[in-house]
Amino acid sequence: MQKLIFLLFPLFLAASLTQAQPTLHIQNGDISGSTSADGKVAIFKGIPFAEPPVGGLRWKAPIPVSNWSGVKDCTKFGPSAVQPPPLPFFVWSEEFQAPLSPLSEDCLYLNVWSPTPISVAEKKPVMVWIHGGGFMSGAGACPIYDGEGMAKKGVVYVSINYRLGVFGFLAHPELNRESGHNASGNYALLDMIAALKWVQQNISAFGGDPDQVTIAGQSAGSFAVNSLMASPLAKGLFQRAIGESGGMFGDRGVGLYEASLQGIHLVEKLGQYNIAALRSMPADTLLKYGGRYSPVIDGWALPKDVYSIFAEGKQNDVPLLTGYNRDEGFVFGEMMTAEQFKADAKNKYGDLVNEFLEAFPATDDAQAKQSQKNVFRDMAFAWQGYTWAKMQTEHGKSKAWLYRFDRVPPGRPDLAEEGAFHSAEIAYALHSLPMWKRPWEKQDELLSEEMSSYWANFVKTGDSNGKNLSKWEAFNPAAPNTLVFGKKNEMQTGLEQAEFSFLDKWKQASQPDLTEYEKKVFEANGAKLPYRILYPENYDASKKYPIVLFLHGAGERGNDNESQLVHGSKLFLKPENRRDFPAIVIFPQCPVDSSWNTMKADRTKTPVERDFDYSRKITQPLDLAIQLTKSFITSGAADPNQVYVVGLSMGGMGTFEAVYRNPDLFAAAVPICGGGDVRAFSDKGRKTPMRIFHGSADSVVDVKYSWNTFDLLKNLGWPAEYIEYPMVDHNSWDYAFAEPDFLAWLFSKKK
């Protein structure tokens, strides 16, 4: 017997090592992992899914990882993305944080938990988890995201890293230009898409089915899932989606030009000149400059805002599970009293203030405190989940399921006021309670078993329901229904409907509506000039208002009295701008065969040579536009001390000329990518304040024309400012209109 044991021992040892260190072959080479303590789950950590985005690859789309030789050890998590030190704070203990080290730009790694024995033939459904952290922190290695529990429910579970903060979301005109898509700022989304492509190519080796992939995430991860549902670049890479506490249906997404301005300002702060210089800077130097980052509406990864993409039915139409937590509202800074809250609401919501205060009441300070929390919860998370389910149901073919999580995790009486806080549901949904150090009760274990079963069922079939579970009805917009996870799991109808109904109305009120510009025709001396006009909200004919004359570019000429609204018109329609800068805004339209200025161009030369000569007779359209503006002053509707002119390209040239020909009319002027007759201006008479914009790479109107005019005006003592956007072509108005103080600067000027 002893001899037999001696002979068989090497075989037992080999079998044990095989179980402890499973080895697989994937597209790039062989990897070895580990197994759970009970041997039921194979675990592979730190698998690279793209080349390290460092050096020259910083702020570039991820590229496939290189092959390796030998067996890569995948028993430890790879580095987490560069981020501030991941330390516990507020309600988020160490279980919610990335490991303290390593943190690195070399962060594009993922982790896989797979049920054993791994069977390529069985093809289990796959869940890809995208971590939260405000797009500034977090990692796939956070203990709370451990995948063993889901793997034991028959799911191949994948957690991923992606670039964070400035490394994941920096936009800049130079990056737009080099991308080949005139887009930048969504490197984190591109990382996620690269990870999903890796899953398509490799998950079969782990026993997963590439045709049954569910993307899932919480908080920023849910924002990301929402964005991926809207992105054409992610089409076909997943078949279901789970979003916990977050979406992009409000104002979370930032436009490409706003994001690019942030990038321009970062370059200026760092005292550098271009992106190449920033690529050579240490990561820690960039990190300390901070900033607020999130997915960018770049026209490529996100062609439009997410709300519009869903409204048009152009999202990746897959079954959806989404929801929010009852108590995940926060107030950063000092709480407002009831009176302060009501005054703030009046300022923000204007005519809708009464409806707002019905939904978010403030009869006393205690109620105002709760309403402030609810406003944050609903705008950031709850209304997002409700709207996501509603938009998918109304504009898609696949069903949606909505939940609310009410359970207050036990064991922290000091956090009792925070209730069912943001992130509290994660460990229940992922069946990872053992990874969170709390004194769990039987109720928590039962809730986790049930909640994770709903999640696993959804991953497997696209329907949350299953054996021994309460019926979870698909979302019905006509009678909004929600599964509440609490003392018992039950469907409820109409939760937060007063709040959600108000936010629906506010969203609609915030959408720009060009029909608010009335069509009119101005006539003088037998000539006609079509124009569009926007009056202030609640226009009072007894008052005098500032007036803005907006001169469009050459591409918007015509007689349809509509094309002139292509650029700039939405700026004046934003609710906050109509509230803060009430004004009469007029957009006249120049005929096809005429111009706003007397400039002559020699188009045989490249770049086009332009001759400005103000001794020529004023063009009829510019003359009529000036007369139109003056007519509002004569009628008493416009304040003569607050008359402004803005123009772009041909209109920018017209702006310079309008100021020259009417030196006492305008309180301020904004010429964009224009130019003027440098011989005409002088240091005599009134000097109109000007803010001049141009793109350094303008291929239509050479930037030298703005340089020349600005230099002359400054030498003559004019109060002129010049802003040039690096590597921007003939669309500098997009950046100018994105300047946060564009209207504030303009309306601050008075004669």
Disulfide bonds with the S-S distance in Angstrom:
none
